[in-house]
């Protein structure tokens, strides 16, 4: 079975049972709902204990369970064509330069990890229409620079 076939099978079972992602994530547990949902949609992997819980929940075979624990091929077509996902792409294109400048001013020359990373989503009631609140938290990783000798390492940003 391919990962794409497994994803379709999981989605079919989810629809058939009338489960929400929230219900599924609470039964698998021990990780962010964004990560668990992402794993079941093929973009992340579950730990072996989580894959076992998912396999029991969905009635999967041992090979399907093992597939949930394998490293996936991540990513998709760029730019994305789904309107909701495209808005995230647009958000980064429009706000990315300002976020980069502000992060560099606060932390120095480096990046925010998308691997050592947490993402949370919540609904905020609003009389003008409910709002989606996303909270991102990624470890700051400074770029490493090497001295003139090629072996004297200094890390990150230094103010003189």
C-alpha positions in Angstrom: 0.0 0.0 0.0 1.3 3.5 -0.8 1.1 6.4 1.6 -1.5 8.1 -0.7 -3.7 4.9 -0.6 -3.4 4.8 3.2 -4.4 8.4 3.5 -7.5 7.8 1.4 -8.3 4.7 3.6 -7.9 6.7 6.8 -10.1 9.5 5.4 -12.8 7.0 4.3 -12.8 5.5 7.8 -13.0 8.9 9.4 -16.0 9.9 7.2 -17.7 6.5 7.8 -17.3 6.7 11.6 -18.2 10.4 11.7 -15.0 11.2 13.7 -13.5 14.7 14.1 -9.8 15.3 14.0 -10.1 16.4 17.6 -11.6 13.0 18.6 -8.9 11.1 16.6 -6.0 13.1 18.1 -7.3 12.6 21.6 -7.2 8.8 21.2 -3.7 8.8 19.6 -2.4 11.5 22.0 1.1 12.5 23.2 1.7 15.2 20.5 0.3 18.3 19.0 -3.0 17.8 17.2 -1.5 19.6 14.2 1.3 17.0 14.1 -1.0 14.0 14.5 -3.4 15.3 11.9 -0.4 16.1 9.6 0.9 12.5 10.1 -2.4 11.0 9.2 -2.5 13.2 6.1 1.0 12.0 5.1 3.2 15.0 6.0 4.7 13.8 9.3 5.3 10.4 11.0 3.9 9.0 14.2 6.0 7.5 16.9 5.7 3.7 17.1 3.4 3.8 20.2 1.2 6.4 18.4 1.2 4.4 15.2 0.0 1.4 17.2 -2.8 3.4 18.7 -3.8 4.7 15.3 -3.7 1.2 13.9 -6.0 -0.1 16.6 -8.3 2.9 16.2 -8.6 2.5 12.4 -8.2 -1.3 12.2 -5.0 -1.2 10.2 -2.7 -4.0 9.2 0.9 -4.3 10.6 2.3 -2.9 7.3 -0.1 0.0 7.3 0.9 0.7 11.0 4.6 0.6 10.0 3.9 3.1 7.2 2.6 5.6 9.7 6.0 5.4 11.4 8.1 5.9 8.2 9.6 9.2 7.3 7.3 10.7 4.6 8.2 12.7 1.5 7.1 16.2 2.7 5.8 19.1 0.8 3.5 19.8 -2.1 3.1 21.8 -5.3 4.2 25.5 -5.1 2.5 27.7 -5.1 -0.4 25.8 -3.5 -3.7 25.7 -5.4 -6.0 25.1 -2.4 -7.4 28.6 -1.5 -7.0 28.1 2.3 -3.4 26.8 2.0 -2.6 29.5 -0.6 -3.5 32.2 2.0 -0.8 30.8 4.3 1.6 31.1 1.3 0.4 34.6 0.7 0.7 35.5 4.4 4.4 34.5 4.3 5.1 36.3 1.0 3.5 39.5 2.2 4.7 39.4 5.9 7.8 37.4 5.5 10.2 40.3 5.0 8.9 42.1 8.1 9.0 38.9 10.2 12.6 38.3 9.0 13.7 41.8 9.9 12.0 41.6 13.3 13.4 38.2 14.1 16.9 39.2 13.1 16.7 42.4 15.1 15.6 40.4 18.2 17.6 37.2 17.8 20.4 37.9 15.3 21.4 36.2 12.1 19.6 32.8 11.9 16.4 31.0 11.3 13.3 29.8 13.2 13.3 26.0 13.1 10.4 24.2 11.5 11.7 20.9 12.9 12.0 21.9 16.6 8.6 23.6 16.3 5.2 23.7 17.8 2.0 25.0 16.2 -1.3 25.5 17.9 -4.7 26.5 16.5 -7.7 27.9 18.4 -11.0 29.5 17.6 -11.7 33.0 18.9 -15.3 34.0 19.0 -15.9 37.4 17.5 -19.2 39.2 16.8 -17.9 40.1 13.3 -17.1 36.5 12.6 -15.0 33.9 14.5 -11.2 34.3 14.1 -8.5 31.6 13.6 -5.6 32.1 16.0 -2.4 30.3 15.2 0.5 30.2 17.6 3.9 29.2 16.2 6.9 28.5 18.3 10.2 27.5 16.7 13.7 27.2 18.2 16.0 29.9 17.0 19.0 28.5 15.2 21.9 31.0 14.7 24.0 30.8 11.6 27.6 29.6 12.4 30.5 31.5 11.1 34.1 30.3 10.8 37.2 32.5 11.4 40.0 33.2 8.9 41.8 30.0 9.9 38.8 27.9 8.9 38.6 26.2 12.2 37.9 28.8 14.8 34.1 28.7 15.1 31.9 31.5 16.5 28.1 31.0 16.6 25.4 33.4 15.6 25.2 37.1 15.9 27.6 39.2 18.0 27.2 42.8 18.8 30.4 44.8 19.1 
